[in-house]
Amino acid sequence: MPKRVIGDLEREELLNRYRRSGLSRKEFSAEAGVSVTWLNKYLGPARSVTASFIEIPRSAPSVGVTRVELEFPDGTKLRVG
């Protein structure tokens, strides 16, 4: 099967469709008729990191120095203060 040439406008349209799709790169590639390698070239490396924020309630009014320690599921600790 010969490679198809994808112009700038079509490339941007495909990348925007991928971002909105919610599909994995492999699933989208199969559906859109492009290779995963092509998609990776324009999107960069896949990231599995998701960010979320939580509120940390204060247990009592603080006076002076406040110290906070967060421990993540992988054992990483973040100390602030």
mmCIF file of the N, C-alpha and C atoms, coordinates in Angstrom:
data_MODEL
# 
_entry.id   MODEL 
# 
loop_
_atom_site.group_PDB 
_atom_site.id 
_atom_site.type_symbol 
_atom_site.label_atom_id 
_atom_site.label_alt_id 
_atom_site.label_comp_id 
_atom_site.label_asym_id 
_atom_site.label_entity_id 
_atom_site.label_seq_id 
_atom_site.pdbx_PDB_ins_code 
_atom_site.Cartn_x 
_atom_site.Cartn_y 
_atom_site.Cartn_z 
_atom_site.occupancy 
_atom_site.B_iso_or_equiv 
_atom_site.pdbx_formal_charge 
_atom_site.auth_seq_id 
_atom_site.auth_comp_id 
_atom_site.auth_asym_id 
_atom_site.auth_atom_id 
_atom_site.pdbx_PDB_model_num 
ATOM 1   N N  . MET A 1 1  ? 0.847   -1.174 0.000  1.00 0.00 ? 1  MET A N  1 
ATOM 2   C CA . MET A 1 1  ? 0.000   0.000  0.000  1.00 0.00 ? 1  MET A CA 1 
ATOM 3   C C  . MET A 1 1  ? 0.897   1.242  0.000  1.00 0.00 ? 1  MET A C  1 
ATOM 4   N N  . PRO A 1 2  ? 0.729   2.135  -0.959 1.00 0.00 ? 2  PRO A N  1 
ATOM 5   C CA . PRO A 1 2  ? 1.566   3.341  -1.006 1.00 0.00 ? 2  PRO A CA 1 
ATOM 6   C C  . PRO A 1 2  ? 1.215   4.297  0.125  1.00 0.00 ? 2  PRO A C  1 
ATOM 7   N N  . LYS A 1 3  ? 2.226   5.042  0.562  1.00 0.00 ? 3  LYS A N  1 
ATOM 8   C CA . LYS A 1 3  ? 1.995   6.037  1.608  1.00 0.00 ? 3  LYS A CA 1 
ATOM 9   C C  . LYS A 1 3  ? 1.176   7.173  1.036  1.00 0.00 ? 3  LYS A C  1 
ATOM 10  N N  . ARG A 1 4  ? 0.254   7.683  1.822  1.00 0.00 ? 4  ARG A N  1 
ATOM 11  C CA . ARG A 1 4  ? -0.509  8.828  1.348  1.00 0.00 ? 4  ARG A CA 1 
ATOM 12  C C  . ARG A 1 4  ? 0.136   10.106 1.873  1.00 0.00 ? 4  ARG A C  1 
ATOM 13  N N  . VAL A 1 5  ? 0.049   11.142 1.106  1.00 0.00 ? 5  VAL A N  1 
ATOM 14  C CA . VAL A 1 5  ? 0.618   12.429 1.483  1.00 0.00 ? 5  VAL A CA 1 
ATOM 15  C C  . VAL A 1 5  ? -0.447  13.214 2.236  1.00 0.00 ? 5  VAL A C  1 
ATOM 16  N N  . ILE A 1 6  ? -0.081  13.686 3.427  1.00 0.00 ? 6  ILE A N  1 
ATOM 17  C CA . ILE A 1 6  ? -1.014  14.444 4.257  1.00 0.00 ? 6  ILE A CA 1 
ATOM 18  C C  . ILE A 1 6  ? -0.505  15.871 4.352  1.00 0.00 ? 6  ILE A C  1 
ATOM 19  N N  . GLY A 1 7  ? -1.303  16.805 3.868  1.00 0.00 ? 7  GLY A N  1 
ATOM 20  C CA . GLY A 1 7  ? -0.931  18.216 3.901  1.00 0.00 ? 7  GLY A CA 1 
ATOM 21  C C  . GLY A 1 7  ? -1.111  18.817 5.289  1.00 0.00 ? 7  GLY A C  1 
ATOM 22  N N  . ASP A 1 8  ? -0.662  20.049 5.435  1.00 0.00 ? 8  ASP A N  1 
ATOM 23  C CA . ASP A 1 8  ? -0.706  20.738 6.724  1.00 0.00 ? 8  ASP A CA 1 
ATOM 24  C C  . ASP A 1 8  ? -2.122  20.839 7.296  1.00 0.00 ? 8  ASP A C  1 
ATOM 25  N N  . LEU A 1 9  ? -3.089  21.223 6.478  1.00 0.00 ? 9  LEU A N  1 
ATOM 26  C CA . LEU A 1 9  ? -4.460  21.388 6.963  1.00 0.00 ? 9  LEU A CA 1 
ATOM 27  C C  . LEU A 1 9  ? -5.071  20.066 7.403  1.00 0.00 ? 9  LEU A C  1 
ATOM 28  N N  . GLU A 1 10 ? -4.868  19.032 6.595  1.00 0.00 ? 10 GLU A N  1 
ATOM 29  C CA . GLU A 1 10 ? -5.393  17.715 6.952  1.00 0.00 ? 10 GLU A CA 1 
ATOM 30  C C  . GLU A 1 10 ? -4.717  17.195 8.217  1.00 0.00 ? 10 GLU A C  1 
ATOM 31  N N  . ARG A 1 11 ? -3.410  17.449 8.331  1.00 0.00 ? 11 ARG A N  1 
ATOM 32  C CA . ARG A 1 11 ? -2.672  17.006 9.528  1.00 0.00 ? 11 ARG A CA 1 
ATOM 33  C C  . ARG A 1 11 ? -3.272  17.644 10.781 1.00 0.00 ? 11 ARG A C  1 
ATOM 34  N N  . GLU A 1 12 ? -3.489  18.951 10.750 1.00 0.00 ? 12 GLU A N  1 
ATOM 35  C CA . GLU A 1 12 ? -4.051  19.641 11.912 1.00 0.00 ? 12 GLU A CA 1 
ATOM 36  C C  . GLU A 1 12 ? -5.458  19.139 12.228 1.00 0.00 ? 12 GLU A C  1 
ATOM 37  N N  . GLU A 1 13 ? -6.234  18.876 11.183 1.00 0.00 ? 13 GLU A N  1 
ATOM 38  C CA . GLU A 1 13 ? -7.581  18.344 11.380 1.00 0.00 ? 13 GLU A CA 1 
ATOM 39  C C  . GLU A 1 13 ? -7.527  16.966 12.039 1.00 0.00 ? 13 GLU A C  1 
ATOM 40  N N  . LEU A 1 14 ? -6.632  16.108 11.566 1.00 0.00 ? 14 LEU A N  1 
ATOM 41  C CA . LEU A 1 14 ? -6.487  14.770 12.145 1.00 0.00 ? 14 LEU A CA 1 
ATOM 42  C C  . LEU A 1 14 ? -6.029  14.842 13.603 1.00 0.00 ? 14 LEU A C  1 
ATOM 43  N N  . LEU A 1 15 ? -5.070  15.708 13.889 1.00 0.00 ? 15 LEU A N  1 
ATOM 44  C CA . LEU A 1 15 ? -4.570  15.832 15.259 1.00 0.00 ? 15 LEU A CA 1 
ATOM 45  C C  . LEU A 1 15 ? -5.656  16.369 16.188 1.00 0.00 ? 15 LEU A C  1 
ATOM 46  N N  . ASN A 1 16 ? -6.432  17.334 15.718 1.00 0.00 ? 16 ASN A N  1 
ATOM 47  C CA . ASN A 1 16 ? -7.541  17.853 16.527 1.00 0.00 ? 16 ASN A CA 1 
ATOM 48  C C  . ASN A 1 16 ? -8.609  16.789 16.752 1.00 0.00 ? 16 ASN A C  1 
ATOM 49  N N  . ARG A 1 17 ? -8.904  16.010 15.713 1.00 0.00 ? 17 ARG A N  1 
ATOM 50  C CA . ARG A 1 17 ? -9.873  14.904 15.860 1.00 0.00 ? 17 ARG A CA 1 
ATOM 51  C C  . ARG A 1 17 ? -9.384  13.899 16.890 1.00 0.00 ? 17 ARG A C  1 
ATOM 52  N N  . TYR A 1 18 ? -8.090  13.587 16.847 1.00 0.00 ? 18 TYR A N  1 
ATOM 53  C CA . TYR A 1 18 ? -7.529  12.641 17.824 1.00 0.00 ? 18 TYR A CA 1 
ATOM 54  C C  . TYR A 1 18 ? -7.697  13.188 19.240 1.00 0.00 ? 18 TYR A C  1 
ATOM 55  N N  . ARG A 1 19 ? -7.339  14.450 19.440 1.00 0.00 ? 19 ARG A N  1 
ATOM 56  C CA . ARG A 1 19 ? -7.416  15.041 20.785 1.00 0.00 ? 19 ARG A CA 1 
ATOM 57  C C  . ARG A 1 19 ? -8.835  15.022 21.344 1.00 0.00 ? 19 ARG A C  1 
ATOM 58  N N  . ARG A 1 20 ? -9.820  15.187 20.472 1.00 0.00 ? 20 ARG A N  1 
ATOM 59  C CA . ARG A 1 20 ? -11.221 15.185 20.906 1.00 0.00 ? 20 ARG A CA 1 
ATOM 60  C C  . ARG A 1 20 ? -11.802 13.775 21.022 1.00 0.00 ? 20 ARG A C  1 
ATOM 61  N N  . SER A 1 21 ? -11.145 12.796 20.425 1.00 0.00 ? 21 SER A N  1 
ATOM 62  C CA . SER A 1 21 ? -11.735 11.469 20.285 1.00 0.00 ? 21 SER A CA 1 
ATOM 63  C C  . SER A 1 21 ? -11.827 10.663 21.574 1.00 0.00 ? 21 SER A C  1 
ATOM 64  N N  . GLY A 1 22 ? -10.876 10.832 22.465 1.00 0.00 ? 22 GLY A N  1 
ATOM 65  C CA . GLY A 1 22 ? -10.855 9.992  23.664 1.00 0.00 ? 22 GLY A CA 1 
ATOM 66  C C  . GLY A 1 22 ? -10.317 8.601  23.397 1.00 0.00 ? 22 GLY A C  1 
ATOM 67  N N  . LEU A 1 23 ? -9.880  8.343  22.174 1.00 0.00 ? 23 LEU A N  1 
ATOM 68  C CA . LEU A 1 23 ? -9.342  7.038  21.802 1.00 0.00 ? 23 LEU A CA 1 
ATOM 69  C C  . LEU A 1 23 ? -7.848  6.963  22.090 1.00 0.00 ? 23 LEU A C  1 
ATOM 70  N N  . SER A 1 24 ? -7.338  5.750  22.205 1.00 0.00 ? 24 SER A N  1 
ATOM 71  C CA . SER A 1 24 ? -5.894  5.579  22.310 1.00 0.00 ? 24 SER A CA 1 
ATOM 72  C C  . SER A 1 24 ? -5.286  5.899  20.942 1.00 0.00 ? 24 SER A C  1 
ATOM 73  N N  . ARG A 1 25 ? -3.998  6.098  20.917 1.00 0.00 ? 25 ARG A N  1 
ATOM 74  C CA . ARG A 1 25 ? -3.332  6.383  19.639 1.00 0.00 ? 25 ARG A CA 1 
ATOM 75  C C  . ARG A 1 25 ? -3.502  5.217  18.672 1.00 0.00 ? 25 ARG A C  1 
ATOM 76  N N  . LYS A 1 26 ? -3.421  4.005  19.196 1.00 0.00 ? 26 LYS A N  1 
ATOM 77  C CA . LYS A 1 26 ? -3.567  2.812  18.345 1.00 0.00 ? 26 LYS A CA 1 
ATOM 78  C C  . LYS A 1 26 ? -4.973  2.734  17.751 1.00 0.00 ? 26 LYS A C  1 
ATOM 79  N N  . GLU A 1 27 ? -5.986  2.960  18.589 1.00 0.00 ? 27 GLU A N  1 
ATOM 80  C CA . GLU A 1 27 ? -7.374  2.904  18.109 1.00 0.00 ? 27 GLU A CA 1 
ATOM 81  C C  . GLU A 1 27 ? -7.642  3.991  17.072 1.00 0.00 ? 27 GLU A C  1 
ATOM 82  N N  . PHE A 1 28 ? -7.197  5.223  17.377 1.00 0.00 ? 28 PHE A N  1 
ATOM 83  C CA . PHE A 1 28 ? -7.443  6.318  16.448 1.00 0.00 ? 28 PHE A CA 1 
ATOM 84  C C  . PHE A 1 28 ? -6.722  6.088  15.129 1.00 0.00 ? 28 PHE A C  1 
ATOM 85  N N  . SER A 1 29 ? -5.482  5.619  15.194 1.00 0.00 ? 29 SER A N  1 
ATOM 86  C CA . SER A 1 29 ? -4.702  5.374  13.975 1.00 0.00 ? 29 SER A CA 1 
ATOM 87  C C  . SER A 1 29 ? -5.413  4.398  13.050 1.00 0.00 ? 29 SER A C  1 
ATOM 88  N N  . ALA A 1 30 ? -5.929  3.317  13.629 1.00 0.00 ? 30 ALA A N  1 
ATOM 89  C CA . ALA A 1 30 ? -6.636  2.317  12.820 1.00 0.00 ? 30 ALA A CA 1 
ATOM 90  C C  . ALA A 1 30 ? -7.892  2.923  12.194 1.00 0.00 ? 30 ALA A C  1 
ATOM 91  N N  . GLU A 1 31 ? -8.605  3.722  12.965 1.00 0.00 ? 31 GLU A N  1 
ATOM 92  C CA . GLU A 1 31 ? -9.843  4.332  12.473 1.00 0.00 ? 31 GLU A CA 1 
ATOM 93  C C  . GLU A 1 31 ? -9.574  5.391  11.400 1.00 0.00 ? 31 GLU A C  1 
ATOM 94  N N  . ALA A 1 32 ? -8.509  6.178  11.588 1.00 0.00 ? 32 ALA A N  1 
ATOM 95  C CA . ALA A 1 32 ? -8.231  7.299  10.685 1.00 0.00 ? 32 ALA A CA 1 
ATOM 96  C C  . ALA A 1 32 ? -7.373  6.914  9.483  1.00 0.00 ? 32 ALA A C  1 
ATOM 97  N N  . GLY A 1 33 ? -6.814  5.712  9.497  1.00 0.00 ? 33 GLY A N  1 
ATOM 98  C CA . GLY A 1 33 ? -5.996  5.276  8.365  1.00 0.00 ? 33 GLY A CA 1 
ATOM 99  C C  . GLY A 1 33 ? -4.599  5.873  8.347  1.00 0.00 ? 33 GLY A C  1 
ATOM 100 N N  . VAL A 1 34 ? -4.074  6.189  9.539  1.00 0.00 ? 34 VAL A N  1 
ATOM 101 C CA . VAL A 1 34 ? -2.686  6.660  9.650  1.00 0.00 ? 34 VAL A CA 1 
ATOM 102 C C  . VAL A 1 34 ? -1.960  5.722  10.601 1.00 0.00 ? 34 VAL A C  1 
ATOM 103 N N  . SER A 1 35 ? -0.639  5.737  10.556 1.00 0.00 ? 35 SER A N  1 
ATOM 104 C CA . SER A 1 35 ? 0.112   4.851  11.446 1.00 0.00 ? 35 SER A CA 1 
ATOM 105 C C  . SER A 1 35 ? 0.286   5.496  12.820 1.00 0.00 ? 35 SER A C  1 
ATOM 106 N N  . VAL A 1 36 ? 0.489   4.658  13.815 1.00 0.00 ? 36 VAL A N  1 
ATOM 107 C CA . VAL A 1 36 ? 0.781   5.154  15.157 1.00 0.00 ? 36 VAL A CA 1 
ATOM 108 C C  . VAL A 1 36 ? 2.073   5.958  15.118 1.00 0.00 ? 36 VAL A C  1 
ATOM 109 N N  . THR A 1 37 ? 3.032   5.524  14.316 1.00 0.00 ? 37 THR A N  1 
ATOM 110 C CA . THR A 1 37 ? 4.305   6.241  14.182 1.00 0.00 ? 37 THR A CA 1 
ATOM 111 C C  . THR A 1 37 ? 4.064   7.657  13.674 1.00 0.00 ? 37 THR A C  1 
ATOM 112 N N  . TRP A 1 38 ? 3.195   7.811  12.692 1.00 0.00 ? 38 TRP A N  1 
ATOM 113 C CA . TRP A 1 38 ? 2.862   9.134  12.164 1.00 0.00 ? 38 TRP A CA 1 
ATOM 114 C C  . TRP A 1 38 ? 2.262   10.006 13.265 1.00 0.00 ? 38 TRP A C  1 
ATOM 115 N N  . LEU A 1 39 ? 1.321   9.436  14.013 1.00 0.00 ? 39 LEU A N  1 
ATOM 116 C CA . LEU A 1 39 ? 0.667   10.179 15.085 1.00 0.00 ? 39 LEU A CA 1 
ATOM 117 C C  . LEU A 1 39 ? 1.684   10.588 16.153 1.00 0.00 ? 39 LEU A C  1 
ATOM 118 N N  . ASN A 1 40 ? 2.560   9.677  16.533 1.00 0.00 ? 40 ASN A N  1 
ATOM 119 C CA . ASN A 1 40 ? 3.593   9.973  17.528 1.00 0.00 ? 40 ASN A CA 1 
ATOM 120 C C  . ASN A 1 40 ? 4.536   11.077 17.063 1.00 0.00 ? 40 ASN A C  1 
ATOM 121 N N  . LYS A 1 41 ? 4.807   11.103 15.767 1.00 0.00 ? 41 LYS A N  1 
ATOM 122 C CA . LYS A 1 41 ? 5.720   12.107 15.216 1.00 0.00 ? 41 LYS A CA 1 
ATOM 123 C C  . LYS A 1 41 ? 5.208   13.515 15.496 1.00 0.00 ? 41 LYS A C  1 
ATOM 124 N N  . TYR A 1 42 ? 3.904   13.712 15.389 1.00 0.00 ? 42 TYR A N  1 
ATOM 125 C CA . TYR A 1 42 ? 3.339   15.043 15.546 1.00 0.00 ? 42 TYR A CA 1 
ATOM 126 C C  . TYR A 1 42 ? 2.836   15.333 16.963 1.00 0.00 ? 42 TYR A C  1 
ATOM 127 N N  . LEU A 1 43 ? 2.569   14.299 17.738 1.00 0.00 ? 43 LEU A N  1 
ATOM 128 C CA . LEU A 1 43 ? 2.077   14.515 19.097 1.00 0.00 ? 43 LEU A CA 1 
ATOM 129 C C  . LEU A 1 43 ? 3.182   14.448 20.145 1.00 0.00 ? 43 LEU A C  1 
ATOM 130 N N  . GLY A 1 44 ? 4.301   13.839 19.803 1.00 0.00 ? 44 GLY A N  1 
ATOM 131 C CA . GLY A 1 44 ? 5.354   13.650 20.787 1.00 0.00 ? 44 GLY A CA 1 
ATOM 132 C C  . GLY A 1 44 ? 5.092   12.391 21.595 1.00 0.00 ? 44 GLY A C  1 
ATOM 133 N N  . PRO A 1 45 ? 5.933   12.134 22.585 1.00 0.00 ? 45 PRO A N  1 
ATOM 134 C CA . PRO A 1 45 ? 5.793   10.894 23.357 1.00 0.00 ? 45 PRO A CA 1 
ATOM 135 C C  . PRO A 1 45 ? 4.486   10.859 24.147 1.00 0.00 ? 45 PRO A C  1 
ATOM 136 N N  . ALA A 1 46 ? 3.947   9.661  24.266 1.00 0.00 ? 46 ALA A N  1 
ATOM 137 C CA . ALA A 1 46 ? 2.716   9.485  25.046 1.00 0.00 ? 46 ALA A CA 1 
ATOM 138 C C  . ALA A 1 46 ? 3.038   9.686  26.512 1.00 0.00 ? 46 ALA A C  1 
ATOM 139 N N  . ARG A 1 47 ? 2.109   10.293 27.219 1.00 0.00 ? 47 ARG A N  1 
ATOM 140 C CA . ARG A 1 47 ? 2.285   10.519 28.646 1.00 0.00 ? 47 ARG A CA 1 
ATOM 141 C C  . ARG A 1 47 ? 1.167   9.819  29.391 1.00 0.00 ? 47 ARG A C  1 
ATOM 142 N N  . SER A 1 48 ? 1.535   9.143  30.452 1.00 0.00 ? 48 SER A N  1 
ATOM 143 C CA . SER A 1 48 ? 0.518   8.465  31.243 1.00 0.00 ? 48 SER A CA 1 
ATOM 144 C C  . SER A 1 48 ? 0.226   9.205  32.543 1.00 0.00 ? 48 SER A C  1 
ATOM 145 N N  . VAL A 1 49 ? 0.741   10.402 32.669 1.00 0.00 ? 49 VAL A N  1 
ATOM 146 C CA . VAL A 1 49 ? 0.555   11.170 33.888 1.00 0.00 ? 49 VAL A CA 1 
ATOM 147 C C  . VAL A 1 49 ? -0.762  11.928 33.811 1.00 0.00 ? 49 VAL A C  1 
ATOM 148 N N  . THR A 1 50 ? -1.538  11.818 34.853 1.00 0.00 ? 50 THR A N  1 
ATOM 149 C CA . THR A 1 50 ? -2.747  12.624 34.953 1.00 0.00 ? 50 THR A CA 1 
ATOM 150 C C  . THR A 1 50 ? -2.626  13.487 36.200 1.00 0.00 ? 50 THR A C  1 
ATOM 151 N N  . ALA A 1 51 ? -3.082  14.672 36.114 1.00 0.00 ? 51 ALA A N  1 
ATOM 152 C CA . ALA A 1 51 ? -2.989  15.589 37.243 1.00 0.00 ? 51 ALA A CA 1 
ATOM 153 C C  . ALA A 1 51 ? -4.364  15.831 37.836 1.00 0.00 ? 51 ALA A C  1 
ATOM 154 N N  . SER A 1 52 ? -4.399  15.910 39.128 1.00 0.00 ? 52 SER A N  1 
ATOM 155 C CA . SER A 1 52 ? -5.630  16.287 39.799 1.00 0.00 ? 52 SER A CA 1 
ATOM 156 C C  . SER A 1 52 ? -5.256  17.068 41.052 1.00 0.00 ? 52 SER A C  1 
ATOM 157 N N  . PHE A 1 53 ? -6.187  17.827 41.531 1.00 0.00 ? 53 PHE A N  1 
ATOM 158 C CA . PHE A 1 53 ? -5.947  18.657 42.700 1.00 0.00 ? 53 PHE A CA 1 
ATOM 159 C C  . PHE A 1 53 ? -6.918  18.266 43.796 1.00 0.00 ? 53 PHE A C  1 
ATOM 160 N N  . ILE A 1 54 ? -6.437  18.304 45.019 1.00 0.00 ? 54 ILE A N  1 
ATOM 161 C CA . ILE A 1 54 ? -7.310  18.064 46.156 1.00 0.00 ? 54 ILE A CA 1 
ATOM 162 C C  . ILE A 1 54 ? -7.109  19.194 47.152 1.00 0.00 ? 54 ILE A C  1 
ATOM 163 N N  . GLU A 1 55 ? -8.140  19.490 47.896 1.00 0.00 ? 55 GLU A N  1 
ATOM 164 C CA . GLU A 1 55 ? -8.030  20.497 48.940 1.00 0.00 ? 55 GLU A CA 1 
ATOM 165 C C  . GLU A 1 55 ? -7.495  19.821 50.190 1.00 0.00 ? 55 GLU A C  1 
ATOM 166 N N  . ILE A 1 56 ? -6.547  20.464 50.828 1.00 0.00 ? 56 ILE A N  1 
ATOM 167 C CA . ILE A 1 56 ? -6.000  19.942 52.075 1.00 0.00 ? 56 ILE A CA 1 
ATOM 168 C C  . ILE A 1 56 ? -6.592  20.773 53.202 1.00 0.00 ? 56 ILE A C  1 
ATOM 169 N N  . PRO A 1 57 ? -7.500  20.179 53.969 1.00 0.00 ? 57 PRO A N  1 
ATOM 170 C CA . PRO A 1 57 ? -8.141  20.952 55.024 1.00 0.00 ? 57 PRO A CA 1 
ATOM 171 C C  . PRO A 1 57 ? -7.158  21.239 56.169 1.00 0.00 ? 57 PRO A C  1 
ATOM 172 N N  . ARG A 1 58 ? -7.344  22.379 56.798 1.00 0.00 ? 58 ARG A N  1 
ATOM 173 C CA . ARG A 1 58 ? -6.529  22.720 57.965 1.00 0.00 ? 58 ARG A CA 1 
ATOM 174 C C  . ARG A 1 58 ? -7.210  22.123 59.190 1.00 0.00 ? 58 ARG A C  1 
ATOM 175 N N  . SER A 1 59 ? -6.436  21.474 60.013 1.00 0.00 ? 59 SER A N  1 
ATOM 176 C CA . SER A 1 59 ? -7.015  20.874 61.208 1.00 0.00 ? 59 SER A CA 1 
ATOM 177 C C  . SER A 1 59 ? -7.196  21.902 62.322 1.00 0.00 ? 59 SER A C  1 
ATOM 178 N N  . ALA A 1 60 ? -6.375  22.934 62.328 1.00 0.00 ? 60 ALA A N  1 
ATOM 179 C CA . ALA A 1 60 ? -6.486  23.990 63.336 1.00 0.00 ? 60 ALA A CA 1 
ATOM 180 C C  . ALA A 1 60 ? -5.822  25.238 62.782 1.00 0.00 ? 60 ALA A C  1 
ATOM 181 N N  . PRO A 1 61 ? -6.203  26.404 63.270 1.00 0.00 ? 61 PRO A N  1 
ATOM 182 C CA . PRO A 1 61 ? -5.518  27.617 62.810 1.00 0.00 ? 61 PRO A CA 1 
ATOM 183 C C  . PRO A 1 61 ? -4.026  27.515 63.108 1.00 0.00 ? 61 PRO A C  1 
ATOM 184 N N  . SER A 1 62 ? -3.217  27.898 62.148 1.00 0.00 ? 62 SER A N  1 
ATOM 185 C CA . SER A 1 62 ? -1.774  27.776 62.343 1.00 0.00 ? 62 SER A CA 1 
ATOM 186 C C  . SER A 1 62 ? -1.191  29.085 62.839 1.00 0.00 ? 62 SER A C  1 
ATOM 187 N N  . VAL A 1 63 ? -0.224  28.950 63.698 1.00 0.00 ? 63 VAL A N  1 
ATOM 188 C CA . VAL A 1 63 ? 0.500   30.097 64.213 1.00 0.00 ? 63 VAL A CA 1 
ATOM 189 C C  . VAL A 1 63 ? 1.972   29.828 63.934 1.00 0.00 ? 63 VAL A C  1 
ATOM 190 N N  . GLY A 1 64 ? 2.613   30.764 63.287 1.00 0.00 ? 64 GLY A N  1 
ATOM 191 C CA . GLY A 1 64 ? 4.032   30.568 62.999 1.00 0.00 ? 64 GLY A CA 1 
ATOM 192 C C  . GLY A 1 64 ? 4.234   29.780 61.728 1.00 0.00 ? 64 GLY A C  1 
ATOM 193 N N  . VAL A 1 65 ? 5.123   28.795 61.780 1.00 0.00 ? 65 VAL A N  1 
ATOM 194 C CA . VAL A 1 65 ? 5.514   28.018 60.604 1.00 0.00 ? 65 VAL A CA 1 
ATOM 195 C C  . VAL A 1 65 ? 4.527   26.888 60.362 1.00 0.00 ? 65 VAL A C  1 
ATOM 196 N N  . THR A 1 66 ? 4.085   26.766 59.118 1.00 0.00 ? 66 THR A N  1 
ATOM 197 C CA . THR A 1 66 ? 3.213   25.662 58.733 1.00 0.00 ? 66 THR A CA 1 
ATOM 198 C C  . THR A 1 66 ? 4.019   24.670 57.910 1.00 0.00 ? 66 THR A C  1 
ATOM 199 N N  . ARG A 1 67 ? 3.920   23.421 58.249 1.00 0.00 ? 67 ARG A N  1 
ATOM 200 C CA . ARG A 1 67 ? 4.609   22.377 57.496 1.00 0.00 ? 67 ARG A CA 1 
ATOM 201 C C  . ARG A 1 67 ? 3.586   21.370 57.006 1.00 0.00 ? 67 ARG A C  1 
ATOM 202 N N  . VAL A 1 68 ? 3.759   20.974 55.773 1.00 0.00 ? 68 VAL A N  1 
ATOM 203 C CA . VAL A 1 68 ? 2.863   20.000 55.159 1.00 0.00 ? 68 VAL A CA 1 
ATOM 204 C C  . VAL A 1 68 ? 3.712   18.913 54.538 1.00 0.00 ? 68 VAL A C  1 
ATOM 205 N N  . GLU A 1 69 ? 3.296   17.661 54.714 1.00 0.00 ? 69 GLU A N  1 
ATOM 206 C CA . GLU A 1 69 ? 3.981   16.546 54.072 1.00 0.00 ? 69 GLU A CA 1 
ATOM 207 C C  . GLU A 1 69 ? 2.942   15.730 53.318 1.00 0.00 ? 69 GLU A C  1 
ATOM 208 N N  . LEU A 1 70 ? 3.184   15.529 52.037 1.00 0.00 ? 70 LEU A N  1 
ATOM 209 C CA . LEU A 1 70 ? 2.310   14.705 51.211 1.00 0.00 ? 70 LEU A CA 1 
ATOM 210 C C  . LEU A 1 70 ? 3.056   13.438 50.850 1.00 0.00 ? 70 LEU A C  1 
ATOM 211 N N  . GLU A 1 71 ? 2.379   12.296 50.950 1.00 0.00 ? 71 GLU A N  1 
ATOM 212 C CA . GLU A 1 71 ? 2.974   11.040 50.515 1.00 0.00 ? 71 GLU A CA 1 
ATOM 213 C C  . GLU A 1 71 ? 2.110   10.469 49.403 1.00 0.00 ? 71 GLU A C  1 
ATOM 214 N N  . PHE A 1 72 ? 2.733   10.212 48.250 1.00 0.00 ? 72 PHE A N  1 
ATOM 215 C CA . PHE A 1 72 ? 2.034   9.727  47.075 1.00 0.00 ? 72 PHE A CA 1 
ATOM 216 C C  . PHE A 1 72 ? 1.992   8.199  47.076 1.00 0.00 ? 72 PHE A C  1 
ATOM 217 N N  . PRO A 1 73 ? 1.090   7.604  46.306 1.00 0.00 ? 73 PRO A N  1 
ATOM 218 C CA . PRO A 1 73 ? 0.962   6.143  46.271 1.00 0.00 ? 73 PRO A CA 1 
ATOM 219 C C  . PRO A 1 73 ? 2.262   5.401  45.960 1.00 0.00 ? 73 PRO A C  1 
ATOM 220 N N  . ASP A 1 74 ? 3.157   6.024  45.190 1.00 0.00 ? 74 ASP A N  1 
ATOM 221 C CA . ASP A 1 74 ? 4.412   5.341  44.862 1.00 0.00 ? 74 ASP A CA 1 
ATOM 222 C C  . ASP A 1 74 ? 5.477   5.505  45.950 1.00 0.00 ? 74 ASP A C  1 
ATOM 223 N N  . GLY A 1 75 ? 5.107   6.165  47.077 1.00 0.00 ? 75 GLY A N  1 
ATOM 224 C CA . GLY A 1 75 ? 6.038   6.334  48.189 1.00 0.00 ? 75 GLY A CA 1 
ATOM 225 C C  . GLY A 1 75 ? 6.788   7.661  48.171 1.00 0.00 ? 75 GLY A C  1 
ATOM 226 N N  . THR A 1 76 ? 6.660   8.437  47.102 1.00 0.00 ? 76 THR A N  1 
ATOM 227 C CA . THR A 1 76 ? 7.314   9.734  47.022 1.00 0.00 ? 76 THR A CA 1 
ATOM 228 C C  . THR A 1 76 ? 6.728   10.669 48.073 1.00 0.00 ? 76 THR A C  1 
ATOM 229 N N  . LYS A 1 77 ? 7.622   11.398 48.756 1.00 0.00 ? 77 LYS A N  1 
ATOM 230 C CA . LYS A 1 77 ? 7.164   12.352 49.769 1.00 0.00 ? 77 LYS A CA 1 
ATOM 231 C C  . LYS A 1 77 ? 7.519   13.760 49.343 1.00 0.00 ? 77 LYS A C  1 
ATOM 232 N N  . LEU A 1 78 ? 6.589   14.686 49.593 1.00 0.00 ? 78 LEU A N  1 
ATOM 233 C CA . LEU A 1 78 ? 6.802   16.101 49.310 1.00 0.00 ? 78 LEU A CA 1 
ATOM 234 C C  . LEU A 1 78 ? 6.596   16.849 50.606 1.00 0.00 ? 78 LEU A C  1 
ATOM 235 N N  . ARG A 1 79 ? 7.644   17.506 51.072 1.00 0.00 ? 79 ARG A N  1 
ATOM 236 C CA . ARG A 1 79 ? 7.564   18.290 52.308 1.00 0.00 ? 79 ARG A CA 1 
ATOM 237 C C  . ARG A 1 79 ? 7.662   19.762 51.974 1.00 0.00 ? 79 ARG A C  1 
ATOM 238 N N  . VAL A 1 80 ? 6.730   20.543 52.498 1.00 0.00 ? 80 VAL A N  1 
ATOM 239 C CA . VAL A 1 80 ? 6.693   21.980 52.258 1.00 0.00 ? 80 VAL A CA 1 
ATOM 240 C C  . VAL A 1 80 ? 6.637   22.672 53.622 1.00 0.00 ? 80 VAL A C  1 
ATOM 241 N N  . GLY A 1 81 ? 7.458   23.683 53.796 1.00 0.00 ? 81 GLY A N  1 
ATOM 242 C CA . GLY A 1 81 ? 7.389   24.466 55.022 1.00 0.00 ? 81 GLY A CA 1 
ATOM 243 C C  . GLY A 1 81 ? 8.636   24.397 55.844 1.00 0.00 ? 81 GLY A C  1 
# 
